[in-house]
Amino acid sequence: MEPAPAAPAASPLVVYGLEDRVPFGTALLVGVQHVAAMVVGTVTPPLLLANALKFSPEDTAYFISVALLASGLGAFIQCRRRGPVGCGLLSVTGTSFAFMQPLTQAWHAGGLGMMFGMSCFVAPFQMALAPLLGKLRRVFTPLISGIIVLLIGTSLIPTAFFGLATPLLPGGTPWPGLLAGFVVIGVIVAAQATGKAWARVAGVALGIAGGCIVCAVAGGLRAPVSLTDAGWLTPLRVLPFGFGFSWHLVLPFAFIYLVSSLEAMGDMTATSQLSGLPTEGDGHWKRLSGGVLADGLVCSIAAVFGGFPSTTYAQNNGVIQITGVASRRVGYIMAAILAVLGLVPIVGRAVTAVPPPVLGALALLLFGLVAVSGLRLILSAGLGQREAVIVALALGVGLGLPTQPGLVAKFPEVIRMVFESGISAGGITAIVLNLLWPAKRAPETNQQSG
């Protein structure tokens, strides 16, 4: 009889394992680092959308508060894991950049009510999708996932320059803002180059602080909303902007929810690996299914209260690597910190004071890193002639078709809405080509040892 396979050994880099109890002081310190690593990413999408679509400062501050509360809820549900809901890992959720394009489409179609109405309606699709993810592995290969993530980054990069080119003062030139953006990127790059853990974790916050100092010297740092009348707690409102709906937007939203699920699966797989857990087998797929189900649940709840869609973040994996702490009990402290930040209105009001050039510079770097993540996925799948052709055509359609809206103007509206999004247009191109041109299996060798 063959011996049973040995249980996977814990990673030698893990100081506190998944179920270990961590001293409160250590857990608090690690929790703060997790929040510091992801909080900027969570508040940036609402700020970028507010800058592009001209939301009021009051609405922007509310969106930021709900985003932080949703992140806290997501961290608690993921780490707690009850029944089929949650991955049971040290994971944190945050606002997703991937939804910016369909949210912008919805805003143009019906304003804020349409944005949150579509989010409410389509988010349950992600929950229904969770049990089926194992069967979709053959369709959504690392090549396809990489192309879609690459398109998300490259499609969003141009929006960063709108913020960078915004004058700090009405009627002024964009050069002071560009200087502030240069400082933001320079500080972040310098922090990364040091190789020191504390500098890498704090680099984004330091870069934003440096950019804001330049803006203040140039006279372009002004709080758009008074901080003194913010109140003590953020009052949550149910469907604060109404409920809009359009069948034509269902496919673009559903496609991005699918993409978000695939990204979350990759992030949770990395977390499992760092935690010393197996990354295959039924237990692993149950964790992934529970994590995606939790993401869909958090998206649904957030949309009801006026929050943008969120997803499981990858940033926490870097903090796990740096600290060696993989205990999911740290997630409860993370959730508490995020909840406090979201409930205190002055936090959301203060964040709205960040000038557009600073946000634009940060977005430029973040969107570029999203694209790089896509490249890594593509390369992990192997980049032969077949894969190179699929990538080339998908990028060509995804980046080129949105520049010529007249080509799809006469199509039925549901098709037009899908192909006006470069992400969905390029993603569908990649999926079709991947199915029509299957990869050849490597020839099997029958060599006898000895």
N, C-alpha and C positions, 0 to 999 in steps of 0.2 A: 504493500500500500504506500502510495506517495505521501510524503508529509504535507500537512496543510501549509499554505503560504504564510510566511511570517508577516506580522503586522508591520506597517510602515514605521520606520524609526522617526522620531521627532527630529526636526531640523536642528543641527548643532548650533544654529544662530539664535534659536528661540530661548529666551531667558524665562519667560512665563508662558506656558502653553495655553491652549484654548480654554480649558476648564480650571486653570489655576486661579487661586485667590491672590490678588495683588494688594500689597499695603496701600492704604488710602492715599498717602502722600505721593507714592510712585504713580498710582493710577490717575491722580489728579494732574500730575505733571505730564504724563503721556496723553491724557485726554485733551489738555490744552494744546499740545503739539498737533494732535489730529485736527482739532478745530481750526488752528492757525493755518494748517496746510490746505484746508478745503473751503474756508469761509469766503475767501475772495472769489473763488470759482462759483460759489452759490449766489452771491449778490451781483456778480457781473452781468449775467444774461438779462435780469430785469433792468439794470442800468443801461445796457446797450440798447435794449428795445425801447426804453424810455427816451433815450437820446435820438434814436432813429425815427420813432413814431410820435414824438412830441407829447408824451404823457405829462400830466400836471405833477408838480413836485409832491403834492399830498398823496396822489395815487402811487407814485414811484416809491415813496417811503412805506406805504402799506404793502406793496408787492414784496419789498425787501423783508419786512417783518414776517409775512406769511412764508416766504422762502426759507427763512431761518427756522421757523416753527416746523415746517414740513421736513426739513433736514433732521431736526431733533426727533420727530416722530418716526422717520425712516430708520434712523440709527437704533432707536429702541426696539422697533419691530424686528429688524434684521438680527440684532444680537440676541433678543429674547427667544425667538423661534417657538411658537406655540402651534402644534398640529402641523398643517402643511404650509403655514405662513412664516416666512423668514428663513434665512440661510444658516443662522446659528453661528456666524463668523463675526469677527471684529470688522464690520463693514459700516460705511456711512453713505448716506444718499445726499445728493445736492442737485440744484437746478441744472438741467441739461442744455448744452449749447445746440444739440442736434435739432431741437424743435424751433429754433429761431426762424427758419425759413417758412414752415407751415403756419406758425403763429402770425408772421407778417402777412401771409396770404389771407388768413382769416380776418386780421384787422382791416385790411383793405376791402374785404367783402362785407364786413358788418360790425367793425369796431371791437371794443373790449368784450361786449356781450358774446360776439361770435368766437373770439379767442377762447374764452373760458367755457362756452357752451360746447364747442368741439372737443375741448380737453375732457370735459365731463362725459361726453357721449362715447368717445373712442378709448379712453383709458381702460375700461373693463375688457377691451379686446386683449390687452396685455395680460390680464388675469386669466382669461380663457386660454391664452396661448401657452401659459406656463407648463401645463402637463404635457404639451405636445412637442416641447423643444427637442427632446431626444430624437424624434422622428425627422426633424428638420435639419439635422446635422449634415445629411447628404446633399441638401440643396444649398445651405448657407455654410459653405466651406470657409476655411481661413482666407482663401483668395477673395471670395465674394465679400466677406466681412471687411477685409482690408481695403478693398476698392471703395466700399461705402463709407468707411471711416475717413479715408483719404479725401473723398468728395465732400464730406462734411467740413473738413478743415479748409480745403481750397475754395469751397463755395462761400465760406464765411469771412475769409481773409479780406476781401474788398471792403466789407462793412467796417473793418477796423480803421481804414483810412479816412472814413467820414468823420470819425471822432478826432483823429490826428490833425486833420485839416481845419477843424473848427477854431475860429479866432477866440482868444481868451476874453477879449473885450468887444462889444458891439462896434462894427465898422473897422476893427483893427486888422492887422495882418496875421497870418497863421504861424509866423516864425517863432514867437515865444512859446506857443503850444507845441510846436515841433521840437523845440529845445527841451521842454519838459518831458516829452515822450522819449527823447534820446536819453535823458537821465534815468527814466524808469527802466528802460531796457538795459542800459549800461550797468546799473546797480544790480539788477537781477542776474545778468550774465556774470558779473564779477563775483557775486555771492556763490553762484554755481561753480565757478572756476576755483574757488578756495578748496573745495572738496570737504569742508568741515560741515558736520551734521547741522549744527545750530544755524549756520549761515544759509544752508540750502533751505531749511524749513522757514526761516524768517526772510528770505530773499525777496519774495513778492511784496510783503508788507513794507520792507525797507525801500523797495523801488517806488511804491506808491507814495510813501512819505517823502522821498526825494523829489518826485515829480510835483507833489503838492507844494513843497517849499519853493520850487522854481516859479510855480504859478502865483504863489502868494507874493513873491518879490516883484513879479510883473503886474500885480494888481488884479489878477484874474481868479482869485480864490474867494468866493462869496457863498455863504450858506443860502440856498434858494428858499429854504423854509425855516421859520423861526424855531429854535430849539426850546424856547421857554414855554410854549403853549402845547407841547407834545403830549402832556398828560402822563399818568403813571403806568398804564397798561394799554396795550394795543387791543382795541375792541374788534373782535372778529365778526365779519358779516357774511351771511349766507347769500350766495349769488349776488354780490354787491353791484355788478354791472349788467344784470339780466342774463338771459339764456338765448343765444343765437344758434342756429343750426343750418347747415347746407350739406346735402348729400354729395355735392361735388367735392367737398373737402375731406370726406371720410377716407378715401384712399391715400392721399398725401399724409394725413395724420397717422393712419394705421401702418403705413410703410415705415415711418420714423419710429413708431412704438416698437415695431419688429426689430429695427436696427438698434434701438436702445436696449432691447432685451439681449441681443447678441453681444453688445458691448459689456453689459452687466455680467453675462456669463463668463466672458474672458477675465474681467476684473475679479470675480469671485473664485475662479479657478486659480488665479495668481495668489489670492489670499489663502486658499486652501493649501497651496504648495508651501507658502511661507510659514503656515501654521503646522507643518509637518503632517498634513492629512493626505490621503490618497486623492489623485485627480482623475480617477476613473472608477467605474463600478456603480452599483445602484445607489449607494450612500451618497456618492458625489453628485449624481444627477438629481437626487432628492433635494440636496442643498441648493443646487442651481435653480430647480423648479420653485422651491420655496422662496428664494431670493427674488426671482422675477415676479412671482405672485405678490410679494410684499411691495415691490416697486410699483406695480399696477394699482395696488390698494392705496398707497401714499399719493400717487398721481390723482386718483379719483377724489380722495378727501381734500387734497390741496385745491383742486379745481373748483370744488363747491364753495370754498372760502376765498376764491380769487387768487390762487397760486398757480405758477407755471409748472409744467411737467418736470419731473426729476428722475434721476437714475442713480445706480450705485457708482460711487466714485472710485477712481484708481489711486488717488493721492494717498489714501490710508495705507496702501501697500508699501509705499516708500517710508512711511513713519514706522511701520512694523519692522522693516529692514533695519532702520536706523536704531530703534530702541530695543529690539528683540522681544517686545511685549506683544503677544498674540491673544491674550485673554479677552474673551468677549465681554467680560464684566466691566472692562474699561468703557465699553459702548454706552453703559448707563450714565456714566459721568459725562461723556460727550453729548448725549441726548439732553441732559440737564443744562449744560452750558448753552447749547444752541437754543433750547426753549427759553431760557432767561434772556438771551440776546434778542430773540424774536418778540418776546412779550414787552420789552422796554422800548417804547416808541422812539426815544431819543436816538437809539442806534440806527434805525432806518432813516430818520431825518438827517443824521450826521453823514451817513454814507452818500446821500444825494448831493453833498457838497463837492464830491470828487469831480474835478473838471473833465470835460470830454476828451481832451488830448491825452490825459493820463490814462483814462479808460481805454482809449484807442490803442495806445502803446501796449498796454497789458493784453488787450484782445489780440493784437497782432502776434504776440508771442504765444499766447494760449492756443489760438487757432492753428498756428504753425506747428505746435507740438501735437495737436490732434491729427494733423496731416501726417506727421512723422510716425505716430502710432499706427496709422493705416499702412504706411510703408513697411513698418516692421512686420505687421501681419502678412502682408503680401510676400515679403522675403522669407518668412517662416514657412510658407507653403511651397517655396521653390519658384524661381522665375525663369522658366524655360521659354521656348518660342511660342508655344500655345498660350501660356500665361501672359507673356508680354503683349501679344496681340489683343487678348481680352482686356487687359488693363488699358492699352492705348485707345481702343474703341470706346470703352466705357468712359474714360476721361474726356475724350473728344466730344461725345454726346452730352455728358454731364456738365461740361464747362462751356460748350459751344452753343447748344440749343437754347438756353435761357437768354442769350444775347440776340436771338432772332425770334421774338415772340410772334411775329407775323406768320411763321411757318405752321404754328398750331392754332392760330386764331380762329379758323373755321372748323376745327374739330368740335365734337360734342363737349360741353363744358366739363364733364367729369374727366375726360381724357386730357383736356387742355390744362386743368388744374394739376394733374399728375405730372405732365411733361413740362410745365412751367418751372417746376422744381428741378434743379440740376441734380440734386441728390437722388430723387426717385427716378429721373430719366436715366442717369448713368447706372444706377443700381439695377434697374430692370434690364438694361442692355447687357450688363455683366451676367445676370442670372440666366437670360435667354442663351447667350453665347456659351456659357458654362454647361448648360444642359444639351445644347445642340452639338457641342464639340467636347465630348467626354475625354478625360485624361486617360492616356494609355497606362496600363499597369506595367510595372517593371517586370521584365522576363524573370521567371523563377529559375533558380539554379538548383541542380540536383547533384551537388558535390558531396562526395563521401569523405568524411573526416578520416585522418590517419594515413 
